[in-house]
Amino acid sequence: MAKKKVTLKDIAKAANVSGTTISRYLNGKFDYMSADTRQTIENVIKELDYRPSNIARSLKSQKSMLLGAVIADIENPFSNTIIKGLSDQANELNYSLMIAVSDGSKEQEQKHIQRFIDNQVDGLVINTVGMNEDYLTSLKNEEIPIVLLDKNTSDKSLDCITSNNYGLSKALVHHLLEEGFKSIGYLAPTIESNTVQLHRLQAVQDVLKEHEEVQLNTYTTNKENAEELRDAIKDFFVLPEPRVLIATNGLILMNVLKEINKIGKQIGKDYGICGFDDIVSASIVNPGITTVAQNSYELGKESGALLIDKIKKEKQENTVVYKELPGELKIRKSTTLKDGE
């Protein structure tokens, strides 16, 4: 015998609440709903093994309860924690999250965004690759809430959750100067149209304006061009000693450490090194790598929370939200010259 389909009326009766309350619960609208009521409804839904029809619900409410997230580079450890934060926030508010990876391609980024829009997701979180400003700005004409995560547009015309990149970079460079480094190699992905990298490099340059005795060499690299990275490392080891290398994301830091290990150079003896994103290996690799730790989990969670808040507002506000989350400079022995004297 076929199992009887559980209805909203069945749940409302078992939970001793109105059908409207059940509908609000299923749509994540918990305002004015007590924690006890929420728990009761959740228990009844589990007991009755109720599974809502997303198709019927979306036709009625014009909401799919789906969020789209376009991530620039899944190989970067930073991205994994962002996705965890996004996913947890979506689950908490009864939304499902779909992920697309643009893999550093602005063309792929545009395709993924358009596909999500065409499939009527309720909102989009975009961790842009950069170099896509005109397209991203044009999305303001779409009737869909959008939140940028980590990287922003230069005109800050879209909502964005990011880190205090400028302040964190200044703190890192001040630490390196206090330790007595005479030259800095700065290794980054493409800086053009990348607000995160622009803010970080600007901070480095601003601090060094007062320290002309310190040499700064900047290099760009990408994961497809190993030779470019090797050339940068070769040039770095010509800089005056003591020298220190700044790797501006977790993926670059891992690749740099692998390449330098091949040529037998030792941290502390031949060079210092530090990076952004406090990847697990940073605290494990001997002697421990100094890093700027962004709160990537909260970046993901706050982006999701802001997006869902925008979705729930029937009329979109013109106010643009721009929020920088604090991070932490974690000093380890890879940049502590004074300890070795």
Stockholm file with secondary structure:
# STOCKHOLM 1.0

chainA/1-341         MAKKKVTLKDIAKAANVSGTTISRYLNGKFDYMSADTRQTIENVIKELDYRPSNIARSLKSQKSMLLGAVIADIENPFSNTIIKGLSDQANELNYSLMIAVSDGSKEQEQKHIQRFIDNQVDGLVINTVGMNEDYLTSLKNEEIPIVLLDKNTSDKSLDCITSNNYGLSKALVHHLLEEGFKSIGYLAPTIESNTVQLHRLQAVQDVLKEHEEVQLNTYTTNKENAEELRDAIKDFFVLPEPRVLIATNGLILMNVLKEINKIGKQIGKDYGICGFDDIVSASIVNPGITTVAQNSYELGKESGALLIDKIKKEKQENTVVYKELPGELKIRKSTTLKDGE
#=GR chainA/1-341 SS CCCCCCCHHHHHHHHTSCHHHHHHHHTTCCTTCCHHHHHHHHHHHHHHTCCCCHHHHHHHHSCCCEEEEEESCTTSHHHHHHHHHHHHHHHHTTCEEEEEECTTCHHHHHHHHHHHHHTTCSEEEECCCSSCHHHHHHGGGSSSCEEEESCCCTTCCSEEEEECHHHHHHHHHHHHHHHTCSEEEEEESCCTTCHHHHHHHHHHHHHHTTCTTSEEEEEECCTTCHHHHHHHHHHHTTSCSSEEEEESSHHHHHHHHHHHHHTTCCBTTTBEEEEESCCHHHHHSTTCCEEEECCHHHHHHHHHHHHHHHHHCSSCCSCCCEEEECCEEECCGGGCGGGGC
#=GC SS_cons         CCCCCCCHHHHHHHHTSCHHHHHHHHTTCCTTCCHHHHHHHHHHHHHHTCCCCHHHHHHHHSCCCEEEEEESCTTSHHHHHHHHHHHHHHHHTTCEEEEEECTTCHHHHHHHHHHHHHTTCSEEEECCCSSCHHHHHHGGGSSSCEEEESCCCTTCCSEEEEECHHHHHHHHHHHHHHHTCSEEEEEESCCTTCHHHHHHHHHHHHHHTTCTTSEEEEEECCTTCHHHHHHHHHHHTTSCSSEEEEESSHHHHHHHHHHHHHTTCCBTTTBEEEEESCCHHHHHSTTCCEEEECCHHHHHHHHHHHHHHHHHCSSCCSCCCEEEECCEEECCGGGCGGGGC
//
